[in-house]
């Protein structure tokens, strides 16, 4: 299943991270382990990573570095591509009909 992991790095953590000469190397290693399909970064230190996880355990392993290193709690939402969503729409319509 595909997930969007969204978080903001707190000011204090971000400032300390930026002063660390090994920060870039560390962040590259973090992304290498996570293997996101896509990543988006803003000037407000907001991060959106699109990743896949097949189990709760796998997702938790992906989130642990964010909790411990960046000292923040990410928002995690299941997401689908536009192509995937096109196949979901008929199923959702049927589900709604059955509920009403």
PyMOL commands that place a pseudoatom at each C-alpha (Angstrom):
pseudoatom trace, name=CA, resn=UNK, resi=1, chain=A, elem=C, hetatm=0, pos=[0.000, 0.000, 0.000]
pseudoatom trace, name=CA, resn=UNK, resi=2, chain=A, elem=C, hetatm=0, pos=[1.211, 3.512, -0.793]
pseudoatom trace, name=CA, resn=UNK, resi=3, chain=A, elem=C, hetatm=0, pos=[1.371, 6.216, 1.901]
pseudoatom trace, name=CA, resn=UNK, resi=4, chain=A, elem=C, hetatm=0, pos=[2.041, 9.934, 2.092]
pseudoatom trace, name=CA, resn=UNK, resi=5, chain=A, elem=C, hetatm=0, pos=[4.214, 10.717, 5.098]
pseudoatom trace, name=CA, resn=UNK, resi=6, chain=A, elem=C, hetatm=0, pos=[3.978, 14.424, 5.911]
pseudoatom trace, name=CA, resn=UNK, resi=7, chain=A, elem=C, hetatm=0, pos=[5.958, 16.205, 8.612]
pseudoatom trace, name=CA, resn=UNK, resi=8, chain=A, elem=C, hetatm=0, pos=[7.563, 19.499, 9.541]
pseudoatom trace, name=CA, resn=UNK, resi=9, chain=A, elem=C, hetatm=0, pos=[10.986, 19.607, 11.105]
pseudoatom trace, name=CA, resn=UNK, resi=10, chain=A, elem=C, hetatm=0, pos=[10.824, 21.755, 14.278]
pseudoatom trace, name=CA, resn=UNK, resi=11, chain=A, elem=C, hetatm=0, pos=[12.913, 24.957, 14.241]
pseudoatom trace, name=CA, resn=UNK, resi=12, chain=A, elem=C, hetatm=0, pos=[15.375, 23.831, 16.927]
pseudoatom trace, name=CA, resn=UNK, resi=13, chain=A, elem=C, hetatm=0, pos=[15.914, 20.434, 15.331]
pseudoatom trace, name=CA, resn=UNK, resi=14, chain=A, elem=C, hetatm=0, pos=[16.268, 21.948, 11.857]
pseudoatom trace, name=CA, resn=UNK, resi=15, chain=A, elem=C, hetatm=0, pos=[18.774, 24.557, 13.024]
pseudoatom trace, name=CA, resn=UNK, resi=16, chain=A, elem=C, hetatm=0, pos=[20.913, 21.927, 14.764]
pseudoatom trace, name=CA, resn=UNK, resi=17, chain=A, elem=C, hetatm=0, pos=[20.653, 19.646, 11.735]
pseudoatom trace, name=CA, resn=UNK, resi=18, chain=A, elem=C, hetatm=0, pos=[21.783, 22.428, 9.383]
pseudoatom trace, name=CA, resn=UNK, resi=19, chain=A, elem=C, hetatm=0, pos=[24.885, 23.118, 11.533]
pseudoatom trace, name=CA, resn=UNK, resi=20, chain=A, elem=C, hetatm=0, pos=[25.927, 19.458, 11.508]
pseudoatom trace, name=CA, resn=UNK, resi=21, chain=A, elem=C, hetatm=0, pos=[28.518, 18.897, 8.742]
pseudoatom trace, name=CA, resn=UNK, resi=22, chain=A, elem=C, hetatm=0, pos=[27.335, 15.304, 8.329]
pseudoatom trace, name=CA, resn=UNK, resi=23, chain=A, elem=C, hetatm=0, pos=[23.641, 16.263, 7.969]
pseudoatom trace, name=CA, resn=UNK, resi=24, chain=A, elem=C, hetatm=0, pos=[23.530, 15.950, 4.180]
pseudoatom trace, name=CA, resn=UNK, resi=25, chain=A, elem=C, hetatm=0, pos=[25.190, 12.542, 4.287]
pseudoatom trace, name=CA, resn=UNK, resi=26, chain=A, elem=C, hetatm=0, pos=[22.827, 11.415, 7.033]
pseudoatom trace, name=CA, resn=UNK, resi=27, chain=A, elem=C, hetatm=0, pos=[19.713, 12.623, 5.186]
pseudoatom trace, name=CA, resn=UNK, resi=28, chain=A, elem=C, hetatm=0, pos=[20.851, 10.869, 2.004]
pseudoatom trace, name=CA, resn=UNK, resi=29, chain=A, elem=C, hetatm=0, pos=[21.280, 7.651, 4.009]
pseudoatom trace, name=CA, resn=UNK, resi=30, chain=A, elem=C, hetatm=0, pos=[17.824, 8.105, 5.573]
pseudoatom trace, name=CA, resn=UNK, resi=31, chain=A, elem=C, hetatm=0, pos=[16.246, 8.477, 2.108]
pseudoatom trace, name=CA, resn=UNK, resi=32, chain=A, elem=C, hetatm=0, pos=[18.207, 5.479, 0.818]
pseudoatom trace, name=CA, resn=UNK, resi=33, chain=A, elem=C, hetatm=0, pos=[16.760, 3.293, 3.589]
pseudoatom trace, name=CA, resn=UNK, resi=34, chain=A, elem=C, hetatm=0, pos=[13.239, 4.654, 3.152]
pseudoatom trace, name=CA, resn=UNK, resi=35, chain=A, elem=C, hetatm=0, pos=[13.302, 4.405, -0.652]
pseudoatom trace, name=CA, resn=UNK, resi=36, chain=A, elem=C, hetatm=0, pos=[10.462, 6.869, -1.251]
pseudoatom trace, name=CA, resn=UNK, resi=37, chain=A, elem=C, hetatm=0, pos=[8.792, 6.917, -4.666]
pseudoatom trace, name=CA, resn=UNK, resi=38, chain=A, elem=C, hetatm=0, pos=[8.773, 10.715, -4.478]
pseudoatom trace, name=CA, resn=UNK, resi=39, chain=A, elem=C, hetatm=0, pos=[9.752, 13.467, -2.078]
pseudoatom trace, name=CA, resn=UNK, resi=40, chain=A, elem=C, hetatm=0, pos=[8.699, 17.099, -1.826]
pseudoatom trace, name=CA, resn=UNK, resi=41, chain=A, elem=C, hetatm=0, pos=[10.381, 19.691, 0.368]
pseudoatom trace, name=CA, resn=UNK, resi=42, chain=A, elem=C, hetatm=0, pos=[9.394, 23.273, 1.160]
pseudoatom trace, name=CA, resn=UNK, resi=43, chain=A, elem=C, hetatm=0, pos=[11.236, 26.284, 2.556]
pseudoatom trace, name=CA, resn=UNK, resi=44, chain=A, elem=C, hetatm=0, pos=[9.198, 25.880, 5.786]
pseudoatom trace, name=CA, resn=UNK, resi=45, chain=A, elem=C, hetatm=0, pos=[11.006, 22.579, 6.392]
pseudoatom trace, name=CA, resn=UNK, resi=46, chain=A, elem=C, hetatm=0, pos=[7.883, 20.679, 5.426]
pseudoatom trace, name=CA, resn=UNK, resi=47, chain=A, elem=C, hetatm=0, pos=[8.490, 17.241, 3.967]
pseudoatom trace, name=CA, resn=UNK, resi=48, chain=A, elem=C, hetatm=0, pos=[6.133, 15.018, 1.978]
pseudoatom trace, name=CA, resn=UNK, resi=49, chain=A, elem=C, hetatm=0, pos=[7.410, 11.535, 1.180]
pseudoatom trace, name=CA, resn=UNK, resi=50, chain=A, elem=C, hetatm=0, pos=[5.488, 8.992, -0.883]
pseudoatom trace, name=CA, resn=UNK, resi=51, chain=A, elem=C, hetatm=0, pos=[6.418, 5.472, 0.149]
pseudoatom trace, name=CA, resn=UNK, resi=52, chain=A, elem=C, hetatm=0, pos=[5.118, 1.921, 0.066]
pseudoatom trace, name=CA, resn=UNK, resi=53, chain=A, elem=C, hetatm=0, pos=[4.640, -0.390, 3.025]
pseudoatom trace, name=CA, resn=UNK, resi=54, chain=A, elem=C, hetatm=0, pos=[3.133, -3.855, 2.924]
pseudoatom trace, name=CA, resn=UNK, resi=55, chain=A, elem=C, hetatm=0, pos=[2.591, -4.153, 6.684]
pseudoatom trace, name=CA, resn=UNK, resi=56, chain=A, elem=C, hetatm=0, pos=[2.164, -2.067, 9.816]
pseudoatom trace, name=CA, resn=UNK, resi=57, chain=A, elem=C, hetatm=0, pos=[5.598, -3.253, 10.939]
pseudoatom trace, name=CA, resn=UNK, resi=58, chain=A, elem=C, hetatm=0, pos=[7.210, -2.015, 7.736]
pseudoatom trace, name=CA, resn=UNK, resi=59, chain=A, elem=C, hetatm=0, pos=[5.454, 1.358, 8.030]
pseudoatom trace, name=CA, resn=UNK, resi=60, chain=A, elem=C, hetatm=0, pos=[6.528, 1.705, 11.675]
pseudoatom trace, name=CA, resn=UNK, resi=61, chain=A, elem=C, hetatm=0, pos=[10.158, 1.049, 10.696]
pseudoatom trace, name=CA, resn=UNK, resi=62, chain=A, elem=C, hetatm=0, pos=[9.868, 3.838, 8.139]
pseudoatom trace, name=CA, resn=UNK, resi=63, chain=A, elem=C, hetatm=0, pos=[8.445, 6.252, 10.720]
pseudoatom trace, name=CA, resn=UNK, resi=64, chain=A, elem=C, hetatm=0, pos=[10.888, 5.567, 13.578]
pseudoatom trace, name=CA, resn=UNK, resi=65, chain=A, elem=C, hetatm=0, pos=[13.710, 7.794, 12.228]
pseudoatom trace, name=CA, resn=UNK, resi=66, chain=A, elem=C, hetatm=0, pos=[11.253, 10.671, 11.798]
pseudoatom trace, name=CA, resn=UNK, resi=67, chain=A, elem=C, hetatm=0, pos=[10.077, 10.391, 15.412]
pseudoatom trace, name=CA, resn=UNK, resi=68, chain=A, elem=C, hetatm=0, pos=[13.523, 10.003, 16.935]
pseudoatom trace, name=CA, resn=UNK, resi=69, chain=A, elem=C, hetatm=0, pos=[15.824, 12.042, 14.743]
pseudoatom trace, name=CA, resn=UNK, resi=70, chain=A, elem=C, hetatm=0, pos=[13.607, 14.870, 13.528]
pseudoatom trace, name=CA, resn=UNK, resi=71, chain=A, elem=C, hetatm=0, pos=[11.668, 14.940, 16.825]
pseudoatom trace, name=CA, resn=UNK, resi=72, chain=A, elem=C, hetatm=0, pos=[8.305, 15.310, 15.137]
pseudoatom trace, name=CA, resn=UNK, resi=73, chain=A, elem=C, hetatm=0, pos=[5.174, 13.275, 14.597]
pseudoatom trace, name=CA, resn=UNK, resi=74, chain=A, elem=C, hetatm=0, pos=[4.304, 12.683, 10.960]
pseudoatom trace, name=CA, resn=UNK, resi=75, chain=A, elem=C, hetatm=0, pos=[0.859, 12.547, 9.474]
pseudoatom trace, name=CA, resn=UNK, resi=76, chain=A, elem=C, hetatm=0, pos=[0.382, 9.326, 7.531]
pseudoatom trace, name=CA, resn=UNK, resi=77, chain=A, elem=C, hetatm=0, pos=[-2.328, 8.906, 4.906]
pseudoatom trace, name=CA, resn=UNK, resi=78, chain=A, elem=C, hetatm=0, pos=[-2.973, 6.107, 2.442]
pseudoatom trace, name=CA, resn=UNK, resi=79, chain=A, elem=C, hetatm=0, pos=[-2.779, 7.490, -1.097]
pseudoatom trace, name=CA, resn=UNK, resi=80, chain=A, elem=C, hetatm=0, pos=[-3.307, 6.255, -4.635]
pseudoatom trace, name=CA, resn=UNK, resi=81, chain=A, elem=C, hetatm=0, pos=[-2.143, 7.396, -8.027]
pseudoatom trace, name=CA, resn=UNK, resi=82, chain=A, elem=C, hetatm=0, pos=[-4.624, 8.924, -10.462]
pseudoatom trace, name=CA, resn=UNK, resi=83, chain=A, elem=C, hetatm=0, pos=[-4.695, 5.675, -12.428]
pseudoatom trace, name=CA, resn=UNK, resi=84, chain=A, elem=C, hetatm=0, pos=[-5.341, 3.630, -9.288]
pseudoatom trace, name=CA, resn=UNK, resi=85, chain=A, elem=C, hetatm=0, pos=[-8.028, 6.053, -8.151]
pseudoatom trace, name=CA, resn=UNK, resi=86, chain=A, elem=C, hetatm=0, pos=[-9.892, 5.621, -11.457]
pseudoatom trace, name=CA, resn=UNK, resi=87, chain=A, elem=C, hetatm=0, pos=[-10.339, 1.930, -10.615]
pseudoatom trace, name=CA, resn=UNK, resi=88, chain=A, elem=C, hetatm=0, pos=[-11.454, 2.749, -7.064]
pseudoatom trace, name=CA, resn=UNK, resi=89, chain=A, elem=C, hetatm=0, pos=[-14.255, 5.166, -8.051]
pseudoatom trace, name=CA, resn=UNK, resi=90, chain=A, elem=C, hetatm=0, pos=[-16.694, 2.467, -9.251]
pseudoatom trace, name=CA, resn=UNK, resi=91, chain=A, elem=C, hetatm=0, pos=[-16.090, 0.465, -6.060]
pseudoatom trace, name=CA, resn=UNK, resi=92, chain=A, elem=C, hetatm=0, pos=[-16.768, 3.546, -3.935]
pseudoatom trace, name=CA, resn=UNK, resi=93, chain=A, elem=C, hetatm=0, pos=[-20.004, 4.255, -5.822]
pseudoatom trace, name=CA, resn=UNK, resi=94, chain=A, elem=C, hetatm=0, pos=[-21.164, 0.689, -5.203]
pseudoatom trace, name=CA, resn=UNK, resi=95, chain=A, elem=C, hetatm=0, pos=[-20.251, 0.919, -1.528]
pseudoatom trace, name=CA, resn=UNK, resi=96, chain=A, elem=C, hetatm=0, pos=[-22.222, 4.147, -1.117]
pseudoatom trace, name=CA, resn=UNK, resi=97, chain=A, elem=C, hetatm=0, pos=[-25.274, 2.593, -2.855]
pseudoatom trace, name=CA, resn=UNK, resi=98, chain=A, elem=C, hetatm=0, pos=[-25.142, -0.359, -0.456]
pseudoatom trace, name=CA, resn=UNK, resi=99, chain=A, elem=C, hetatm=0, pos=[-24.918, 1.913, 2.590]
pseudoatom trace, name=CA, resn=UNK, resi=100, chain=A, elem=C, hetatm=0, pos=[-27.877, 4.069, 1.603]
for i in range(1, 100): cmd.bond("trace and resi %d" % i, "trace and resi %d" % (i + 1))
show_as sticks, trace
zoom trace
